[in-house]
Amino acid sequence: MKRILVALCLLSCILLPTSVADEQSTDYWEVDLDNGYISTKPLIVDSQVIVRTSGFWTGEDRPHVYAFDLYSGQENWRFKNAASTNHDMSPLMHVEAGNGTCGNWSEMIVIGWTDGKVTALDIEDGSLIWSAQTEVVTWGITGAMALDGDDIVVPTRQGLSRYCLSDGTENLRIDLPQLGWRNGVTVTGDSYLIGNEEGVVNIVSKSGDVTNISIGDGMIRHAPIQTDAGIITHLQKDTGSEIYLNEQLLSEEGYSPAIPYKLDNDIFFATSEHVIWWKCDSNCTFQGKTDFHANGEITIQPNQNSTSIWYPRNTPEGGWATGLPGQELEMYTTSHDTYTTAGAGFGESGEMAFGNDAGVLMVVLDSTDHALIIDGKEEFESDSEESSFQVGPEHIVLVALVIGMVVFRSRKDSAMVAKLGVLLVLVISIIALPSISEVWSKEVNELSDSPGDWDDDWPEEWKDTQVVVFELPSGEVVIGGLEGHENVEQLTDSAAIQLGITIEKQTYSIGDMIVSFNGEELDGWEFTIDGERSQLGISASEVSEASVVRWSPA
């Protein structure tokens, strides 16, 4: 009997880790894409999850589009654009197989890139079907494309192009005087609507004629929304933002507006201060707003009898909120939460896909078993930790061993107590091993020497101070001995002032970006901290008292 008990305990110890892993892997998987961040929502198409990476790229790293098996997380294919080096934030476009006057086409994924390319990939294996090139003025394509029958309409950096889906033949090209950023295009019955950085909505007829509406002094960084009442825009300004119906001001709102979403007659907006709800039929009426910080993609989750609205939270706490503005929102959080502008993606059977600025793709197959939706209060982290404990097989084994030791102790069988004690130590070690490994890994990483970016030719008194390097076209300029700055933006501003370097910034949904030094835009600018590229923006990237920040052309 004793031997049987010991054998069962040993068998439990052997099977325990495998059983838990198998249980966790059946309805959830994740993958760290490692070489960038996710700034557009992942697509769930049939049995695949398709996602793109974005960022500033150096060395051999470049942006990719990945396709993973929905159920296993196994990578099916990937596509790399070796020429794209800037922020790729045009949402992926899924196109069903079809035919039209210009030919037939297979099911595909169409991607717009910041090097101006448009690529159509076969959804099954990622092979290139066709490619087209548009203009680049610092950046290329950053806005949302739209389908129009057997054509795809592409908002470019300074205009609009229309391509046949079957072979990529361009059948309409419109050059516009204004530059655009995240300037998505909207298809109406007889025209295309596209905004720009000068607050103008261009109305392009399908035959190529252009008229426009000047909304105001600001930037339109989303596809204009056509309603029965008129054209809705959310104008980004230096002092906040404004929502317009045609040229009529509806409301003044907060900074850094998100990309609004239209659902029937309901339109959902967001800023760094609120999520907002308007209803527009023959007139537009305000419905409500709730405090929240969202600057990216608003998405919807179709349910059996209703539709849920989701907003990504672009703060260090991250996560996604769901609910209607004017009501309390619920939060969906993960263990990888950080700054987030990518909307949540949803499948037809309740699957969910999430991605954030850390470049981690997370897929939930059974949302009922991963109930991470919690109260929308800021103290949710502690509530989540307190409620996360669940009794598992390992706890049952522990209790059984302790009871066994007590029983044999009462029988004065010290040999059996010792054997069970050894098994108890073994089970505890197995349970603790993942946590010990994680802590050990973090300690090793902290002890590992950073490659750094120190130049031995610099003055010795710059040691253990903050240093900034500008690799300008006219030559390298460096200043050290700085101190007290908490992030890259503060440190760069201080260095530029002391060196007489002028900085031009622009505010985007991902935060402020430096677009030029001394008027030199080039192909964009990127920074490293102590020789390593940051995945965060200039205001969110922290520096130490001995950091070296280096700015160089992208």
HELIX and SHEET records of a PDB file:
HELIX    1   1 LYS A    2  SER A   25  1                                  24    
HELIX    2   2 PHE A  380  SER A  387  1                                   8    
HELIX    3   3 PRO A  393  SER A  410  1                                  18    
HELIX    4   4 SER A  414  LEU A  447  1                                  34    
HELIX    5   5 GLU A  460  TRP A  462  5                                   3    
HELIX    6   6 VAL A  488  LEU A  499  1                                  12    
SHEET    1   A 4 TYR A  28  ASP A  32  0                                        
SHEET    2   A 4 VAL A 360  VAL A 364 -1                                        
SHEET    3   A 4 MET A 352  GLY A 355 -1                                        
SHEET    4   A 4 GLY A 345  PHE A 346 -1                                        
SHEET    1   B 4 LEU A  43  VAL A  45  0                                        
SHEET    2   B 4 GLN A  48  ARG A  52 -1                                        
SHEET    3   B 4 HIS A  64  ASP A  69 -1                                        
SHEET    4   B 4 GLU A  75  LYS A  80 -1                                        
SHEET    1   C 4 MET A  93  VAL A  95  0                                        
SHEET    2   C 4 MET A 108  GLY A 112 -1                                        
SHEET    3   C 4 LYS A 117  ASP A 122 -1                                        
SHEET    4   C 4 LEU A 128  GLN A 133 -1                                        
SHEET    1   D 2 GLY A  98  GLY A 100  0                                        
SHEET    2   D 2 GLY A 103  TRP A 105 -1                                        
SHEET    1   E 4 ALA A 146  ASP A 148  0                                        
SHEET    2   E 4 ASP A 151  THR A 156 -1                                        
SHEET    3   E 4 GLY A 159  CYS A 164 -1                                        
SHEET    4   E 4 GLU A 170  ASP A 175 -1                                        
SHEET    1   F 4 VAL A 185  VAL A 187  0                                        
SHEET    2   F 4 SER A 191  ILE A 194 -1                                        
SHEET    3   F 4 VAL A 200  SER A 205 -1                                        
SHEET    4   F 4 VAL A 210  SER A 214 -1                                        
SHEET    1   G 3 MET A 219  ILE A 220  0                                        
SHEET    2   G 3 ILE A 231  LYS A 237 -1                                        
SHEET    3   G 3 ILE A 225  GLN A 226 -1                                        
SHEET    1   H 4 MET A 219  ILE A 220  0                                        
SHEET    2   H 4 ILE A 231  LYS A 237 -1                                        
SHEET    3   H 4 GLY A 240  LEU A 245 -1                                        
SHEET    4   H 4 GLN A 248  GLU A 253 -1                                        
SHEET    1   I 4 TYR A 261  LEU A 263  0                                        
SHEET    2   I 4 ASP A 266  ALA A 270 -1                                        
SHEET    3   I 4 HIS A 274  CYS A 280 -1                                        
SHEET    4   I 4 CYS A 284  ASP A 291 -1                                        
SHEET    1   J 5 THR A 299  PRO A 302  0                                        
SHEET    2   J 5 THR A 307  PRO A 312 -1                                        
SHEET    3   J 5 TRP A 320  THR A 322 -1                                        
SHEET    4   J 5 GLU A 330  TYR A 332 -1                                        
SHEET    5   J 5 ILE A 373  ASP A 375 -1                                        
SHEET    1   K 5 GLY A 475  LEU A 482  0                                        
SHEET    2   K 5 GLN A 466  LEU A 472 -1                                        
SHEET    3   K 5 VAL A 548  PRO A 553  1                                        
SHEET    4   K 5 TRP A 525  ILE A 529 -1                                        
SHEET    5   K 5 GLU A 532  ARG A 533 -1                                        
SHEET    1   L 2 ILE A 503  TYR A 508  0                                        
SHEET    2   L 2 GLY A 511  PHE A 517 -1                                        
END                                                                             
